[in-house]
């Protein structure tokens, strides 16, 4: 049924479905973080980021939300000696093991769920403070200096910014001031989607303040045939921003079960005074539904050319829409990658720049069964990190990435 649906979607656009080779950086069949599975050290990552250094050097970051107290660490990097290993590379706690023990030590990292690497060599981390829906600590935003691997800022969210044991953060994007602006690499604004709390959290790191935005378009819209599954109850699932050089900038988002895309002027989102005033509950005119794509998508990300990429749920495809296009319908979307063997349930979708300054799209793709407690064969790939230069996606050329000098892996 899903393949037929995607075929119909492509027929509308006059596109042919052709299998796209995507580079697999790492993949895991083994879900254990330790040698003893009986200890319950199974891990299920939900977000990914790639940090590039000089001469192609790179580090891979994963968030591993704690599903139990036995999880030894929740923010990880692939061990340096396993950087070139595709199958089951070893993971190490970041920035050190001391940050992760014990889980209820609120001075460390309780449960990392989202990351973002900015242009100033900083890693932003959203820590939910939850272990298996138990709110042990307040959620917090941590910023690490990736050169020194040291904490540079910590911001616990105030009580009115989240709902304890309910808020689940499904997306994070960070915006910096224009190049040449004083304190550019000191400040920055983080935008966080709270899918189960139905809100957007904004954090201004320069002022150290944060505020919450709620709107009807951030709530789930029941769809026929979905019933009351957990996915149908997820609200705002994504956050994307217009390119930094755009004359007028917007924040984009959609809920997990919706067919439409919503945008709001970034200037309105950034107006802390307005959202903390009594007018905030009455004036919501800035939220605009662009239209409907007629199909669900999950994670999304926008590149610096204004291309908005989104992974289609259960269809093994990645589509893109151009911000400069006035309409938002199936006619205005283009499939840039089709690979049902690799594009599964994408929980993390990022744009990172390689050592040459080229934009690359990276996805953390997992087997959907893992999120509903299903079992998979022992040797089956449970999740993988796949990537491609955005230029290769747009030109439909073989995928290359800066993280390796080898040829792309075969499908």
ABEGO torsion letter per residue (X at the ends): XAAAAAAAAAAAAGBBBBBBBBBBABBBABABABABAAAGABBBBABBBBBBBBGGBBBBBBBBBBABAABABABBBBBAAAAABABGBBBBBOABAAAAOBAABAABBABBABBBBBAAGBBBBBBAGBBGGBBABBBBBBBBBAAAGBBABBBBBBAAABBBGABBBABBBBBBBBBGBBGAAABEBBBBBBAAAGBBBBBBAAAGBBBBBBBAAABBBBBBGAEABAAAABBBABBBBBBAABABBBBBBBBAABABBBBBBAAAAABAAAAABAAAAABAAABBBAEBAGBBBBBBBBBAAGBBBBBBBGAGBBBBBBAABABBBAAABBBABBBAAABBBBABBBBBBBAAGBBBBBBBBBBAAAAAGBBBBAABBABBBBBBBAAAAAAGBBBBBAABABBBBBX
